[in-house]
Amino acid sequence: MGLQYDNSAFYYFLLSSLSLYLLPSYIYILRTLYRQYVAKDDFKAPRTSAEAAKITKIKELKKKESVLTSKSFLLNLGLTVTLTLLFLFLASTLSQDSEIMSFDPYEILNIDRAATTKDIKSAYRKKSLKYHPDKNPDNPTAQATFMLIAKAYEALTDPTAKSNWEKFGNPDGKQSLEISIGLPTFLLAAEWRSIILLTYLFCMVVLLPSGVWWYYSDSSKYGENGIMYKTWGWLNHAIQQQTDRRGIPEVLAGCAEFHELVMPENIEKEKGEMAELQGKVREGMIRPRYNHVLVVKGNMLLHSHLLRLPLSPNYTQQRRQIVSNSTGLLKAMIDHSHQKMWLKTAMEIIFFSQHLIQALWISDSPTQQLGINKQNAKKLGSLDSFLKLNLEGKKHALSKLQNINAEDVLTVAGNLPQLSVTTKVFVEDDEDSKIYQNDLITVRVSSLRDNLSEGEKAGDVISDGWEGIRKEGWWCILSTRDGKIVHIEKVTNDDREFDHDIKFMAPPKGKYEMMVQMLSADYLGLDHKEPISFEVLDPALLPAYKVHEEDAALDDEPTMFEQMMAGNIEEESDDSDDENEVKKVKSHKQEDSDSDDDSSDEEVEAKKNK
């Protein structure tokens, strides 16, 4: 049977292709609905009244900004419903398509199974006349249908064909393989040729290049760690060795990730609101270095967060998105400073992240992290001194304050991480405790949370200014005395005791003094510094390495290769010895023959003389 277009194969192909999209889409939709309406929020029990209010706010915001109302979810839902209807239509069509059903001559001729021979001939005559190729020159499927009708008539009138049909389901007998093209038959119709050609040109010339261009243009914007290339260029230009935490908001506001977010829809309408906001944050801002409207607006929104200023709903939403998406960009700034070996700049960025999480600025006291206002924070004194008081001392200090919830303040104070840090410098798997040049030095930083009991885990970060749930983290920094970064890494471990190892190659011989710092990624005023010192010795002072007698004996033994070579040499020497022996024998025989010849000549000469 020759190749022909097959509607059923095309339907199967479409159904398979649709399944590749519909199955993951339904899983995503059902999982989203489950998370939205069935699954419980993974919130721990609130420790303070402020934390309870924050959790309530997060739940309300989750309902307000539900993913079910997002454009992407609704678009996917509409596309899924449309493709599902198409899937059902194709499945229904496929179930009714006679081409994929078993060969049934009665159904092909549209006659009853009790039909007589006369009825069969009459039905065959009508069908054959209707689908004869000469009467249907513009119908490419008429010939196939005509041949099918002929096969059906043969299966009902010819005994051999009927026997084959009853045994094998085909009047021609057992069929090994049929090959058809998995494309619909309407592609052969003349009236569809122009539309098919235009569709093909549109897909190949417009749709496919547009998809490739969109993917490339979107992926080409992002570089390492998902940060946009424009942002990396901006950080390289904006961050300097003298940059301090007061200038970080402006640098953060200039990142390309926020350009579309803070872009004013109508600058003229926003001028008044921006001018009002500028008046509120001017006292807390340093003189801006850049006058671009996007940088200025983002800088003011960040300062409004640090100063805890109320804003309009539109600006509040923009500020929330900037703050929540800033952690990855701040890490990129720290990586950039690490590459430049700028210790001071990296530390200033970390200090700014503390301010950002707690929504406190330079003029604010770290004591406000306890959930009290500026006036009470001044009366209470430093945070470190308050945390060192015993319970009775803390209650006595809080009794002097007004308009506070003493129970909440004590709860917050008990949950703030109070870290004890110890360090140890050593070389692993070394025979002695000395360090020699080119050794792999390990600095083990051991941390203990004194505010936790045995087996207790660190809780979520307590912050009135951060709207989300955040896990506690620490930046571990090892630096030289002249301010060069040796190692910097964020440690996120919620155990009561945890270690962090820093490894580096030992420098040239001499005495060295370094500094280990554990800087909180979330809280102000809880950082720790631990100096370390070590001496690197000349490797020439290492004791001579003595080889064990057994190892030395093994070194003297020939290797497998040497043994093989020695065997070949012996064989060659034996062959050469045999050849030399043969040569010697031959030479002796030659000498004997020569001597015999000489003696015979002498005898002949003597006879002549006689």
DADA-V515531 format. One line per field, one symbol per residue. ss: DSSP state (a for helix, b for strand, c for the rest). phi: phi as a letter, one per 20 degrees, with the letter a starting at -180 (. if undefined). burial: 1 if it has 24 or more other ideal C-beta (glycine too) atoms within 12 Angstrom, else 0. A space follows every 50 residues. Layout:
ss = ???
phi = ???
burial = ???
This chain:
ss = ccccbcaaaaaaaaaaaaaaaaaaaaaaaaaaaaaaacccccccccccaa aaaaaaaaaaaaaaccaaacaaaaaaaaaaaaaaaaaaaaaaaaaacaaa ccccaaaaacccccccaaaaaaaaaaaaaacccccccccccaaaaaaaaa aaaaaaacaaaaaaaaaaccccccccccccbcccaaaacaaaaaaaaaaa aaaaaaaaaaaaaaaaaaaccbcaaacbaaaaaaaaaaccccccaaaaaa aaaccaaaaaaaccccaaaaaaaaaaaaaaaaaaccccccccaaaaaaaa aaaaaaccccccaaaaaaaaaaaacaaaaaaaaaaaaaaaccaaaaaaaa aaaaaaaacccccccaaaaacccaaaaaaaccaaaaaaccaaaaaaaacc cccccaaaaaaaaaacccbbbbbbbbbcccccccbbcccbbbbbbbbbbc cccccccccccccccccccccccbbbbbbbccccbbbbbbbcccccbbbb bbbbbccccbbbbbbbbbbbcccccccbbbbbbbbbbcaaacccccccaa aaaaaacccaaaaaaaaaaaaaaaaaaaaaaaaaaaaaaaaaaaaaaaaa aaaaaaaaac
phi = .ffbfcffffffffffffffefffffffffffffffddfefedfffecff ffffffffffffffdfffdffffffffffffffffffffffffffdfffe effcffffelcefefeffffffffffffffdfgfecfedfefffffffff fffffddeffffffffedmbfenfdebcccefcffffefffeffffffff fffeedfffffffffffffffddflmefffffffffeeecfefdffefgf fffefffdfffefffbfffegfffffffffdgfeeeffecdfffffffff ffffffelefcfgfffffffffffeefffffffffffffemeffffffff fffffffelcdgfeegffffndefffffffnffffffffffffffffffe edlcdgffffffffeffdedcccbdbdfldfceeddgmfeeddedddcef edefnedfeffebfedfeecefbceecdcefendeebbbedcceffcbdc eddbfffggqeccccdcddfeccemdecccfcbbddefffffffedefgf ffffffffffffffffffffffffffffffffffgfffffffffffffff ffffffffff
burial = 00011111111101100100010010001001000000000000011101 10011011000000000000000001100100100010010001000110 00101101101000000001001100110010000000011111111111 11111110001100100001110000000000011010000000000000 00000000000000000000000000110011011001100011111111 11111111101100000001001100110010011001000001111111 11111111101000100111111111101111111111010111111111 11111111111101111111110001100110100110000001001100 10010101111111111110101010100000001100101111111110 11000001111111111111011111111000011111111010001101 11010100000101111111111111110101010110000000000000 00000000000000000000000000000000000000000000000000 0000000000
